[in-house]
Amino acid sequence: MSILDKLSTKHAKDPFDRLIFEKNLRAKQLIIEKEMDLMVVIFNNGAIFKMRISDYPKLKKANNKQLQQWKFIGGGIGVRWELLDEDLSIKGFIKTAALNEALRNLQGQPSKKKSVA
Protein backbone atom coordinates (compact mmCIF):
# COMPACT_ATOMS: atom_id res chain seq x y z
CA MET A 1 0.00 0.00 0.00
CA SER A 2 1.42 3.38 -1.00
CA ILE A 3 1.57 6.42 1.28
CA LEU A 4 -1.16 8.07 -0.79
CA ASP A 5 -3.44 5.05 -0.27
CA LYS A 6 -2.80 5.12 3.48
CA LEU A 7 -3.65 8.83 3.67
CA SER A 8 -6.84 8.44 1.66
CA THR A 9 -8.13 5.69 3.94
CA LYS A 10 -7.13 7.42 7.18
CA HIS A 11 -10.03 8.73 9.26
CA ALA A 12 -9.92 12.05 11.08
CA LYS A 13 -10.04 11.96 14.88
CA ASP A 14 -11.37 15.50 15.23
CA PRO A 15 -15.19 15.58 14.82
CA PHE A 16 -15.00 18.87 12.91
CA ASP A 17 -12.47 17.44 10.46
CA ARG A 18 -14.72 14.40 9.98
CA LEU A 19 -17.61 16.69 9.06
CA ILE A 20 -15.51 18.71 6.64
CA PHE A 21 -13.25 16.11 5.05
CA GLU A 22 -15.20 12.86 5.36
CA LYS A 23 -18.79 14.11 5.23
CA ASN A 24 -17.89 16.91 2.78
CA LEU A 25 -19.48 19.75 4.78
CA ARG A 26 -19.07 22.99 2.84
CA ALA A 27 -20.28 26.57 3.09
CA LYS A 28 -22.70 27.21 0.25
CA GLN A 29 -23.73 30.82 0.92
CA LEU A 30 -22.61 33.66 3.16
CA ILE A 31 -24.87 36.54 4.12
CA ILE A 32 -23.42 39.55 5.91
CA GLU A 33 -25.52 42.28 7.57
CA LYS A 34 -23.12 44.75 9.20
CA GLU A 35 -25.88 46.90 10.75
CA MET A 36 -27.32 43.83 12.49
CA ASP A 37 -23.87 42.49 13.53
CA LEU A 38 -24.90 39.31 11.73
CA MET A 39 -23.16 36.79 9.53
CA VAL A 40 -25.08 33.76 8.29
CA VAL A 41 -23.46 30.69 6.76
CA ILE A 42 -25.67 28.29 4.85
CA PHE A 43 -24.10 24.86 4.49
CA ASN A 44 -24.52 22.33 1.70
CA ASN A 45 -26.44 20.04 4.08
CA GLY A 46 -29.12 22.70 4.69
CA ALA A 47 -27.85 23.77 8.12
CA ILE A 48 -27.89 27.50 8.83
CA PHE A 49 -25.34 28.94 11.22
CA LYS A 50 -25.62 32.49 12.62
CA MET A 51 -22.83 34.41 14.29
CA ARG A 52 -21.86 37.92 15.29
CA ILE A 53 -19.51 39.87 13.06
CA SER A 54 -18.16 41.50 16.21
CA ASP A 55 -16.75 38.13 17.32
CA TYR A 56 -14.07 38.56 14.64
CA PRO A 57 -11.83 41.62 15.27
CA LYS A 58 -10.85 42.31 11.63
CA LEU A 59 -14.43 41.92 10.45
CA LYS A 60 -15.75 44.11 13.26
CA LYS A 61 -13.48 46.99 12.17
CA ALA A 62 -14.37 46.63 8.48
CA ASN A 63 -16.96 48.70 6.68
CA ASN A 64 -19.88 47.13 4.84
CA LYS A 65 -18.22 47.44 1.42
CA GLN A 66 -15.13 45.57 2.65
CA LEU A 67 -17.26 42.88 4.29
CA GLN A 68 -19.19 42.23 1.09
CA GLN A 69 -16.01 41.56 -0.90
CA TRP A 70 -15.40 37.95 0.08
CA LYS A 71 -14.93 34.66 -1.75
CA PHE A 72 -15.08 31.01 -0.79
CA ILE A 73 -11.76 29.20 -0.67
CA GLY A 74 -10.99 25.49 -0.68
CA GLY A 75 -14.28 24.68 -2.35
CA GLY A 76 -16.24 26.12 0.58
CA ILE A 77 -14.12 25.12 3.58
CA GLY A 78 -13.20 28.74 4.18
CA VAL A 79 -13.89 32.38 3.33
CA ARG A 80 -11.34 34.95 2.17
CA TRP A 81 -11.54 38.74 2.48
CA GLU A 82 -8.66 39.92 0.29
CA LEU A 83 -9.02 43.61 1.25
CA LEU A 84 -8.90 42.73 4.95
CA ASP A 85 -6.20 40.05 4.57
CA GLU A 86 -8.51 37.70 6.50
CA ASP A 87 -9.19 34.00 6.00
CA LEU A 88 -11.70 32.14 8.14
CA SER A 89 -12.41 28.42 8.00
CA ILE A 90 -15.81 26.88 8.59
CA LYS A 91 -14.16 24.84 11.35
CA GLY A 92 -13.10 28.12 12.96
CA PHE A 93 -16.57 29.62 12.47
CA ILE A 94 -18.18 26.71 14.27
CA LYS A 95 -15.68 26.64 17.14
CA THR A 96 -15.63 30.43 17.66
CA ALA A 97 -19.40 30.73 17.60
CA ALA A 98 -19.83 27.82 20.03
CA LEU A 99 -17.19 29.18 22.42
CA ASN A 100 -18.57 32.73 22.38
CA GLU A 101 -22.13 31.46 22.88
CA ALA A 102 -21.01 29.38 25.88
CA LEU A 103 -19.14 32.35 27.40
CA ARG A 104 -22.15 34.64 26.99
CA ASN A 105 -24.41 32.07 28.64
CA LEU A 106 -21.99 31.58 31.55
CA GLN A 107 -21.73 35.34 32.03
CA GLY A 108 -25.51 35.64 32.08
CA GLN A 109 -25.64 37.64 28.86
CA PRO A 110 -28.58 36.70 26.72
CA SER A 111 -27.59 35.87 23.19
CA LYS A 112 -29.02 38.20 20.55
CA LYS A 113 -28.71 35.50 17.94
CA LYS A 114 -28.92 31.75 18.24
CA SER A 115 -26.31 29.57 16.56
CA VAL A 116 -27.44 26.47 14.75
CA ALA A 117 -24.96 23.95 13.39
C-alpha positions in Angstrom: 0.0 0.0 0.0 1.4 3.4 -1.0 1.6 6.4 1.3 -1.2 8.1 -0.8 -3.4 5.1 -0.3 -2.8 5.1 3.5 -3.7 8.8 3.7 -6.8 8.4 1.7 -8.1 5.7 3.9 -7.1 7.4 7.2 -10.0 8.7 9.3 -9.9 12.1 11.1 -10.0 12.0 14.9 -11.4 15.5 15.2 -15.2 15.6 14.8 -15.0 18.9 12.9 -12.5 17.4 10.5 -14.7 14.4 10.0 -17.6 16.7 9.1 -15.5 18.7 6.6 -13.3 16.1 5.0 -15.2 12.9 5.4 -18.8 14.1 5.2 -17.9 16.9 2.8 -19.5 19.8 4.8 -19.1 23.0 2.8 -20.3 26.6 3.1 -22.7 27.2 0.2 -23.7 30.8 0.9 -22.6 33.7 3.2 -24.9 36.5 4.1 -23.4 39.6 5.9 -25.5 42.3 7.6 -23.1 44.8 9.2 -25.9 46.9 10.7 -27.3 43.8 12.5 -23.9 42.5 13.5 -24.9 39.3 11.7 -23.2 36.8 9.5 -25.1 33.8 8.3 -23.5 30.7 6.8 -25.7 28.3 4.8 -24.1 24.9 4.5 -24.5 22.3 1.7 -26.4 20.0 4.1 -29.1 22.7 4.7 -27.9 23.8 8.1 -27.9 27.5 8.8 -25.3 28.9 11.2 -25.6 32.5 12.6 -22.8 34.4 14.3 -21.9 37.9 15.3 -19.5 39.9 13.1 -18.2 41.5 16.2 -16.8 38.1 17.3 -14.1 38.6 14.6 -11.8 41.6 15.3 -10.9 42.3 11.6 -14.4 41.9 10.5 -15.7 44.1 13.3 -13.5 47.0 12.2 -14.4 46.6 8.5 -17.0 48.7 6.7 -19.9 47.1 4.8 -18.2 47.4 1.4 -15.1 45.6 2.7 -17.3 42.9 4.3 -19.2 42.2 1.1 -16.0 41.6 -0.9 -15.4 37.9 0.1 -14.9 34.7 -1.8 -15.1 31.0 -0.8 -11.8 29.2 -0.7 -11.0 25.5 -0.7 -14.3 24.7 -2.3 -16.2 26.1 0.6 -14.1 25.1 3.6 -13.2 28.7 4.2 -13.9 32.4 3.3 -11.3 35.0 2.2 -11.5 38.7 2.5 -8.7 39.9 0.3 -9.0 43.6 1.3 -8.9 42.7 4.9 -6.2 40.1 4.6 -8.5 37.7 6.5 -9.2 34.0 6.0 -11.7 32.1 8.1 -12.4 28.4 8.0 -15.8 26.9 8.6 -14.2 24.8 11.3 -13.1 28.1 13.0 -16.6 29.6 12.5 -18.2 26.7 14.3 -15.7 26.6 17.1 -15.6 30.4 17.7 -19.4 30.7 17.6 -19.8 27.8 20.0 -17.2 29.2 22.4 -18.6 32.7 22.4 -22.1 31.5 22.9 -21.0 29.4 25.9 -19.1 32.3 27.4 -22.2 34.6 27.0 -24.4 32.1 28.6 -22.0 31.6 31.6 -21.7 35.3 32.0 -25.5 35.6 32.1 -25.6 37.6 28.9 -28.6 36.7 26.7 -27.6 35.9 23.2 -29.0 38.2 20.5 -28.7 35.5 17.9 -28.9 31.8 18.2 -26.3 29.6 16.6 -27.4 26.5 14.7 -25.0 24.0 13.4 
